[in-house]
């Protein structure tokens, strides 16, 4: 006999006791996310600092990391969390509680050793399908960045190339290697 998993809602997920694990919700099914370790964690921190500094210095948008989660579907609910998210100015209303019902304008995912390239490409395309303007996959193993935009083939940037998120953040341009290490 095949039993269907019990579907839960985004509200159920938000109220779950904190057990030290991280979860996402995909069409009502709870998915545990395994801790990633380094260099993933280092790249997420560096990316948060780089994009966050830009947002703060230019008073332009909001950066989130630590995987707070965004409600992307209802009935059944989907709550996903990119490694780093950026929202254009004014997109997240003041006082928002729980999981905002929106995708970030910029979703950044960092590839872990356990992730395959097709899995990461699917994740980037998923963000675009839910409304992100740009999705980026950073790969610490190859020191590359893949930039995804709607209705376009991904563009791969090598470590010596300059990444500008397709102009989404005016004036932001960083050599790819800076997402992975402090110095050359």
N, C-alpha and C positions, 0 to 999 in steps of 0.2 A: 504494500500500500504506500502510495506517495502522499506525503503530507505537505501542504503548502506552508511556507513560513508565515508567521503572524506578522501582518503589516502594521507598522507603527507610523505615527505622524511626526511632522517637524516639532510640534509642541511636546510630544512624548520624548523626542530626542533631546530637546532643550532641558527637560526636567529629569533626565536620567542622572542617577547618582554618579559623581565623578569617581572613576575607578582607576585612573591613571592611563587609560587607553583613549585613543582618538577614533571617532567614528564618522562615517558619512551615511547618508540615507539615499538609496537609489530605488525610486518607485516603491517606497514603503518598506524596503528590505534594509536592515541594518548591516553595514559593512564595516568591519574593524580595519583600521589603518595601522600598519606596523611601524614602529619607530625606525627612522631611516639612518641615523648615524651621520658620520662625516664621510666624504666631503659635502654631502647633501646639505646638512645643517649649516655648514660654513657658507655655502653659496646662497642659501636662503637669507642668512643674516646679512651678507654683503649686499645682496640685491635689495633687501629692505632698507638698508642704510642709504644706498645710492638713490633709489627712487624716492624714499622718504625725505632725504635731504633736498632733492629737487622740489618736491611738493611743498615742504616747509619754507625753503628759501624764496620760492616764487609765489607762495600763497596760492597754490594751484592744485586743487584736488585733495584727496584723502588716500592714504596708504594703509592697508591692513595686512598683517601677517600673523602667524600663529594659528592659522586656519580657523577663523571664526565661523565660517559657513554662511551660505546664501541659499535661500529657498528658490528653486528653479522651476518646480512643478508642484501642483496640488492634486490630491485625490487620484492616485496615491502620491504622496509627497516625495520630492527629491531635494536633498540638501547636500551640496558639494562645497569643497573648500580648496581653492588654489593655494600654492605655497605663498605667493605674494599677490595682492590685488591692489589696483589703483582705480579710484572713482573720480570722474570729472567733478569740478566744483558744483556744489548744490545737489548732487544726485542722491546722497543719503540724507534724508530729512533729519534735522536735529531731534533728539529724543527717541530715535528709532530703538526699539527693544527687540531682542531675539534675532531671528535670521531675516535680514532684509530680503524682500522679494524682488531680486534683480541679480543679474550677472555683473561683475565688474567690467568697466570699460577696457581695462588691461588685466589679463590673467596670466600670471607667470608660474610655470611648473618647472621644478628641478628634477631631473632624472636621477633615480636611485639605482644602485647596482642590480636590483631585482626587477627593474622596469625594462620592457622591450621597446625598441624604437616604434613599432606599430602601436603599442599601447599608449605611448606618449603622444603620437600623432593623433590618435583617436581622442585623447583627453583634450588636446588643443582644439580640435574640430568641435568637440562637445561644447566648449566655452563659446565658440563662435555661434553655434546653433542656438544657444540660449541668449545671445545678444551682446557678447563681448565684441569690441571693435578690433582688438588685437589680442592674440594669445602667443606666448613665447615659451619655448621649451629650452631650458639651459641644460647642457650635458657636461658635467665635470670631467668625465673620462676622456672626452675628445676636445674639451675647451671650445665648444661651439654653442651657437644660439640659433634656433630655428624660429623664424617669425611667420606667423599665420595671420592672414586677413581673409575676410569673407570673399568667396568667389575668386580666389587666387591661389596659385601654387605656393607652397612655403618657400621662403628665402632663407638659405643657410649662411650664417656669418661665422667665419673663422676667428681665432683668437686675436689676430691683428686687425680685424675689421672693426668698424665703428657701428654700434647699434643705436638706433634712434627711435625705436618702437613705431616706425612708420610715420613719424611726425605727430603722433598722438599727444606727446608732451613737448610743446614748442621749445626749442633750444636744448633739449636733452640729447646728448650724444656722448657715449662712453665706449672706450675700447672693450671688446668682449672679454678679454682676459681679466678685467677688473671685477667681473662678477664671480671670479673663482679664486683670486689671490690678491694680496695687498700690493705686491710689487713684482716686477719682471724678474 
